[in-house]
Amino acid sequence: MKKSVLCLGMFGLLIMLLVVGCSQATSSSTAEPIAGCDGQIYPDPAESPYILPFPAGEKYDTGLTNCSSSYHRAGEPDQYAFDFDMPVGTPFTAVRAGTVYKVVEDQPSSGGGTGAGNYVVVDQGDGTYALYYHSPKDGIEVEVGDEVAQGDVLGISGRSGLAGYPHLHFIVVEGEPTYPYHGLAITFRNALPADVVLKSYAEYEAAVP
């Protein structure tokens, strides 16, 4: 009887060790970093300081995203940009806290003008800047020098500049935020589904951060 109990105990311990070992192998394999189109590494979304540029509970489709085509293709300054298909007049919000660094809002509302059209740039305080493009004329609601918190409304979306349709063109850059800039591979901690790299032409909902 004692031998049977001992054998069962040892067998159970062996099974538990196998399960733990498999679990560790699985978690380490799924935690492998993902590299962007020039080798930059995307951070774990769960640890990202960024949230989607629209309020919790709202859903929008993406257009072009990272390393896709046109101005977003590999090798272009905007290879790490995201397009969010927002109707004209849709409020967009700060992905991260910072200080408003630059505002342009005197360009025509419907195409033409400069490539970016009307836009706002937020200095995030660590050498990086968040750029939000294509607002209509007078469509930015903040001013240079304003301190903004994560989630604050910055302006409304449109199709100014080189925009064939209404959308928010968004990118985080490192260093001087003047085109051609150096874009960064970023993730969003509140995107549903929680894709590391947001897919093109897919719907994403902003969860409560």
Summary of the structure (lengths in Angstrom):
residues: 209
radius of gyration: 22.1
end to end distance: 56.1
largest distance: 88.0
contacts: 657
relative contact order: 0.21
helix: 17%
strand: 30%
